[in-house]
Amino acid sequence: MGNSNAIFWPVMAQVLLIYAIYTLVSVRRIGAIKAGKAKPSDFKTPFVEPEASAVAVRNLSNQFELPVLFFAASISLYVTGGAGTAAVIVAWIFVLARLVHAYVHVTSNRVLLRRRLFIFSLAVNLVQWLMLAIHIA
């Protein structure tokens, strides 16, 4: 695959996940207002936010933490010509791990499972960076 554009499919999937979480935040906030659990002014300060939307907001924040390293690694692999088949597969594994992490976070919110999924996706991202280091060495 060499300098493959295929690396951008998992990147776009991760971006789609971010948009989905933005949508979920909005749906949960509007639902909280309609259910009388919150007022629009409650969203000025995140500490006042109802639990359901606060969880979604926290997951949204998560999407701009570790995934930033994923985006940087993916683009760096592409730019340096290291976005081969293995890099694309690793990128998809990362995105799938983040998707499952987000699903667990905004549904059951089981902290131990979330932690394991986070550590797994962290390790996968480390593999991306090691692949880049090996490629440019």
Backbone bond lengths (Angstrom), bond angles and torsions (degrees), N, CA, C in turn:
res aa  C-N    CA-C-N  psi(-1)  N-CA   C-N-CA  omega(-1)  CA-C   N-CA-C  phi
1 M - - - 1.451 - - 1.528 112.23 -
2 G 1.324 119.08 -30.57 1.454 122.08 177.59 1.518 112.73 56.94
3 N 1.314 115.73 -123.81 1.459 122.51 -178.52 1.528 108.84 -85.36
4 S 1.311 115.82 64.33 1.455 122.55 -167.78 1.522 114.25 -83.13
5 N 1.318 114.27 134.16 1.457 120.67 172.96 1.529 111.63 -68.43
6 A 1.317 117.87 -14.66 1.464 121.46 -178.23 1.522 112.33 -60.02
7 I 1.314 118.46 -23.68 1.468 121.69 178.82 1.539 110.52 -61.92
8 F 1.334 115.69 -22.79 1.463 118.29 -177.45 1.524 113.90 -79.69
9 W 1.345 118.32 -15.30 1.468 119.21 175.63 1.526 111.84 -65.67
10 P 1.339 120.20 -49.09 1.467 118.13 175.42 1.530 112.11 -65.33
11 V 1.333 117.41 -32.89 1.466 119.78 176.10 1.531 109.36 -60.59
12 M 1.336 116.60 -46.19 1.465 119.54 179.55 1.527 111.26 -66.52
13 A 1.319 117.53 -33.79 1.470 120.42 176.96 1.528 110.13 -63.85
14 Q 1.331 117.22 -40.25 1.464 120.66 177.77 1.528 110.30 -65.29
15 V 1.312 116.87 -39.91 1.468 121.05 176.63 1.526 109.92 -63.31
16 L 1.324 117.02 -41.89 1.466 121.08 177.30 1.531 110.80 -60.09
17 L 1.328 116.92 -40.52 1.469 120.44 176.40 1.529 110.13 -59.77
18 I 1.311 117.45 -42.02 1.468 120.92 178.97 1.532 110.11 -61.72
19 Y 1.321 117.19 -44.72 1.463 119.66 177.74 1.531 111.48 -63.52
20 A 1.320 116.78 -36.73 1.469 120.12 177.86 1.527 110.86 -63.82
21 I 1.319 116.64 -40.56 1.474 119.60 178.80 1.529 110.29 -68.77
22 Y 1.331 117.79 -39.27 1.477 119.50 173.91 1.526 110.23 -56.37
23 T 1.322 117.15 -44.26 1.455 121.85 179.20 1.522 110.66 -62.97
24 L 1.326 116.63 -43.64 1.467 120.87 178.77 1.523 111.32 -60.73
25 V 1.322 117.40 -42.66 1.465 120.79 177.27 1.525 109.58 -57.10
26 S 1.306 116.67 -47.93 1.463 121.01 -179.20 1.528 111.82 -62.44
27 V 1.327 116.11 -45.86 1.468 120.53 179.52 1.526 110.70 -60.62
28 R 1.324 116.13 -44.37 1.473 119.05 -178.92 1.519 111.89 -68.67
29 R 1.319 117.67 -37.32 1.469 119.77 178.25 1.516 110.93 -67.12
30 I 1.316 116.97 -45.47 1.468 120.17 178.57 1.527 109.68 -63.20
31 G 1.327 116.71 -40.66 1.472 120.56 177.18 1.517 112.20 -61.12
32 A 1.316 116.97 -40.25 1.467 120.98 179.29 1.524 110.69 -65.08
33 I 1.323 116.27 -39.37 1.472 119.97 178.47 1.522 109.99 -67.00
34 K 1.326 117.17 -47.02 1.474 121.06 -179.78 1.523 111.87 -63.15
35 A 1.348 117.25 -32.79 1.466 121.10 -179.77 1.531 111.90 -82.48
36 G 1.329 116.62 -2.55 1.463 119.95 -179.75 1.516 113.78 77.63
37 K 1.312 117.58 12.27 1.469 121.27 179.49 1.528 112.41 -85.88
38 A 1.329 116.09 -11.86 1.458 120.17 -179.01 1.518 109.99 -154.57
39 K 1.325 114.06 159.10 1.455 121.80 172.85 1.525 106.69 -112.39
40 P 1.312 118.20 154.69 1.477 119.41 178.37 1.531 112.32 -51.89
41 S 1.319 117.02 -36.41 1.469 120.38 -179.62 1.535 112.61 -66.38
42 D 1.340 117.11 -19.19 1.467 119.85 178.69 1.522 112.11 -64.16
43 F 1.314 117.11 -20.74 1.457 120.36 -175.58 1.525 113.08 -88.74
44 K 1.331 115.52 1.95 1.466 119.16 174.61 1.519 110.51 -66.23
45 T 1.323 115.71 -39.56 1.463 122.15 -179.60 1.514 107.61 -119.45
46 P 1.351 117.06 120.47 1.467 118.34 -175.26 1.525 114.31 -63.09
47 F 1.308 118.87 -15.20 1.464 120.46 -177.87 1.517 112.44 -75.06
48 V 1.319 116.77 -13.42 1.460 121.80 -178.42 1.526 110.63 -96.12
49 E 1.293 116.83 -11.83 1.462 123.24 -172.83 1.536 112.37 -62.93
50 P 1.346 117.32 140.69 1.471 120.41 175.77 1.534 110.76 -59.49
51 E 1.311 116.20 151.33 1.465 121.35 -173.16 1.531 113.25 -55.14
52 A 1.316 118.02 -45.89 1.471 120.33 -175.45 1.527 111.82 -59.60
53 S 1.323 116.97 -45.41 1.465 118.04 179.36 1.518 111.11 -77.09
54 A 1.332 118.15 -30.83 1.468 120.84 177.51 1.527 110.94 -62.43
55 V 1.322 117.34 -38.04 1.463 121.43 177.06 1.523 110.06 -63.87
56 A 1.327 116.50 -43.45 1.462 119.96 178.86 1.527 110.95 -65.06
57 V 1.329 117.10 -39.38 1.465 120.95 177.90 1.524 110.11 -63.74
58 R 1.323 116.93 -41.31 1.462 120.05 178.92 1.524 109.96 -64.57
59 N 1.334 117.64 -39.30 1.455 119.39 177.34 1.519 110.70 -65.84
60 L 1.303 116.95 -37.47 1.462 120.08 176.60 1.530 109.81 -59.55
61 S 1.323 117.06 -43.09 1.471 120.30 175.98 1.521 110.64 -59.08
62 N 1.325 116.24 -39.86 1.470 120.54 177.83 1.521 111.75 -57.91
63 Q 1.332 116.39 -32.33 1.467 120.12 -177.18 1.528 112.54 -70.82
64 F 1.330 116.48 -9.70 1.464 120.28 178.37 1.528 110.97 -115.53
65 E 1.303 115.56 19.84 1.461 121.02 175.93 1.534 107.96 -107.83
66 L 1.311 119.06 -97.55 1.466 122.22 -178.95 1.539 113.33 -57.37
67 P 1.337 119.65 -40.55 1.462 118.08 179.07 1.534 114.60 -58.27
68 V 1.313 117.96 -23.67 1.472 119.69 176.18 1.528 109.37 -61.32
69 L 1.332 116.71 -40.37 1.466 120.35 177.10 1.524 110.88 -67.31
70 F 1.328 116.68 -34.64 1.467 121.24 175.86 1.526 110.48 -62.55
71 F 1.342 116.49 -47.09 1.463 120.12 179.80 1.527 110.48 -60.76
72 A 1.320 116.16 -45.27 1.472 120.11 -179.04 1.525 111.13 -62.97
73 A 1.318 117.21 -43.27 1.469 120.50 -179.70 1.525 110.53 -66.04
74 S 1.323 117.05 -43.84 1.468 120.67 -178.80 1.521 111.47 -62.42
75 I 1.304 116.52 -46.75 1.463 120.23 179.88 1.528 110.48 -66.31
76 S 1.323 116.95 -39.72 1.471 120.50 178.18 1.521 111.40 -63.70
77 L 1.318 116.80 -40.34 1.465 120.05 176.61 1.525 110.24 -62.61
78 Y 1.312 116.81 -41.66 1.462 120.12 179.03 1.531 111.07 -63.55
79 V 1.316 116.03 -50.65 1.464 121.36 -175.45 1.527 112.09 -61.17
80 T 1.326 116.24 -35.94 1.467 119.85 -178.10 1.525 113.00 -88.95
81 G 1.331 117.04 1.45 1.457 120.40 179.67 1.517 113.55 80.37
82 G 1.320 116.89 17.72 1.462 120.83 -178.53 1.516 114.40 -101.24
83 A 1.330 117.36 14.82 1.466 120.91 -176.82 1.525 110.47 -90.07
84 G 1.312 115.93 57.44 1.457 120.86 178.79 1.517 111.79 -81.33
85 T 1.308 115.41 -171.51 1.467 121.85 -177.13 1.534 112.15 -54.89
86 A 1.322 116.65 -47.10 1.475 119.86 -178.63 1.525 110.70 -61.30
87 A 1.321 117.39 -42.00 1.468 121.09 -179.84 1.531 111.06 -63.88
88 V 1.320 115.94 -39.39 1.467 120.06 179.27 1.529 110.50 -67.11
89 I 1.312 117.22 -41.38 1.470 121.00 178.38 1.527 110.46 -62.91
90 V 1.325 116.71 -44.93 1.469 120.65 178.86 1.532 109.85 -62.45
91 A 1.316 117.33 -39.91 1.463 120.61 178.52 1.529 110.99 -62.27
92 W 1.345 116.74 -42.81 1.473 119.84 177.47 1.527 111.48 -63.99
93 I 1.306 117.24 -38.73 1.469 120.33 177.88 1.529 109.95 -61.47
94 F 1.329 116.02 -43.02 1.470 120.05 177.59 1.526 110.64 -58.20
95 V 1.326 115.97 -49.94 1.466 120.09 -177.37 1.525 110.99 -62.40
96 L 1.315 117.58 -42.27 1.471 119.93 178.28 1.526 111.06 -62.60
97 A 1.324 116.68 -40.40 1.471 120.28 178.00 1.523 110.43 -63.62
98 R 1.328 116.91 -41.20 1.469 120.78 179.32 1.530 111.27 -68.88
99 L 1.316 116.49 -34.85 1.466 120.36 177.31 1.528 110.37 -64.40
100 V 1.320 116.23 -46.09 1.471 119.79 178.87 1.528 109.55 -64.92
101 H 1.341 116.90 -42.21 1.464 121.07 177.68 1.528 110.54 -57.10
102 A 1.331 116.74 -47.45 1.464 120.79 -179.72 1.530 110.84 -62.93
103 Y 1.329 116.28 -42.47 1.470 120.10 179.40 1.535 110.68 -60.23
104 V 1.318 116.41 -47.60 1.471 120.12 179.18 1.526 109.70 -61.94
105 H 1.325 116.23 -43.88 1.458 120.27 -177.36 1.529 112.05 -60.00
106 V 1.333 117.62 -45.39 1.468 119.99 -174.23 1.528 113.43 -90.07
107 T 1.332 117.16 -0.71 1.477 119.60 176.32 1.528 109.34 -113.60
108 S 1.316 118.07 -93.52 1.469 120.98 -175.85 1.522 112.41 -72.95
109 N 1.320 117.33 -25.73 1.465 123.93 -179.06 1.532 112.08 53.94
110 R 1.317 115.98 40.05 1.464 121.33 178.42 1.533 108.08 -74.43
111 V 1.328 115.78 109.44 1.462 121.86 -170.33 1.525 112.25 -62.71
112 L 1.314 119.13 -43.22 1.462 120.86 -178.60 1.534 110.82 -63.48
113 L 1.315 116.88 -43.34 1.468 120.52 177.68 1.528 110.28 -65.26
114 R 1.322 116.65 -42.51 1.471 120.67 177.25 1.524 110.33 -58.61
115 R 1.310 116.54 -43.94 1.472 120.89 -179.53 1.522 110.39 -61.58
116 R 1.315 116.51 -45.24 1.474 119.88 178.90 1.525 111.36 -61.59
117 L 1.310 116.71 -41.41 1.460 120.69 178.55 1.524 110.93 -66.63
118 F 1.332 116.27 -38.60 1.461 119.83 177.49 1.529 110.17 -63.62
119 I 1.315 116.68 -47.33 1.473 120.25 -179.27 1.527 110.04 -61.82
120 F 1.325 117.08 -39.91 1.458 120.15 177.79 1.529 110.27 -61.67
121 S 1.337 116.92 -48.13 1.469 119.27 -178.90 1.528 110.97 -66.83
122 L 1.309 117.84 -32.75 1.461 121.82 174.66 1.529 110.22 -62.06
123 A 1.322 116.16 -44.95 1.474 120.96 178.75 1.529 110.77 -64.08
124 V 1.326 116.95 -40.41 1.468 120.28 178.75 1.526 109.91 -63.60
125 N 1.331 117.01 -41.38 1.452 119.73 178.05 1.528 111.20 -64.92
126 L 1.319 116.97 -36.92 1.467 120.43 175.35 1.527 110.22 -60.17
127 V 1.328 116.65 -40.07 1.467 120.52 176.60 1.530 109.71 -59.68
128 Q 1.327 117.19 -42.01 1.469 119.94 177.18 1.526 110.76 -56.72
129 W 1.311 115.87 -47.20 1.454 119.93 -178.01 1.528 111.70 -67.60
130 L 1.323 116.88 -35.42 1.460 119.88 176.51 1.534 110.13 -67.62
131 M 1.317 116.62 -37.89 1.462 120.19 176.34 1.537 110.15 -61.89
132 L 1.310 116.34 -41.80 1.458 120.20 178.38 1.530 110.57 -64.23
133 A 1.331 116.01 -44.84 1.473 119.69 -179.72 1.513 111.22 -60.61
134 I 1.319 116.54 -43.95 1.465 121.11 179.26 1.527 110.19 -65.29
135 H 1.314 115.55 -41.10 1.463 119.58 -178.66 1.532 111.83 -63.46
136 I 1.319 117.27 -42.01 1.467 118.59 -176.17 1.530 113.26 -87.02
137 A 1.334 116.20 -8.94 1.478 119.25 -179.13 1.518 111.82 -70.45
